[in-house]
Amino acid sequence: MVSSLNQAEVLIALVVAAHAGVLAVRLAFSLYKA
């Protein structure tokens, strides 16, 4: 049970994953559209 990456690092990882997912979906949509 590590308490150093409970709150902040999990939140940061989720935010980074969300941004990466949005960019990937936007890129795939633009490529599919073109």
N, C-alpha and C positions, 0 to 999 in steps of 0.2 A: 504494500500500500504506500505509494509515493505521493506525498502531499505537495510536491513542488510543481507538478504539472496537472493539478486537478482543475483549477479554474482558468488561469490565464492562458496556458499553452493549448488547452483543449479548445478554448474560444478562438484563439488565433488560428489554430489549425482548421477549425470549421469555417472561419471567414475566408481563409486562403483557398480552401476547397470550393467554397461557394463561388468565389471570383473566378477560379479556374474553370468551373463548370459552366458559368455564364459565358465566359469567353469562348469556350469550346463549342457551346450550342450556337452562339452567334456566328462563329466562323463556319461551322457546318451548315448553318442556314444560308449564309451568304454564298457558299460554294454550291449548295444545292439549287439556290435561286438562279445562279449564273450558269 
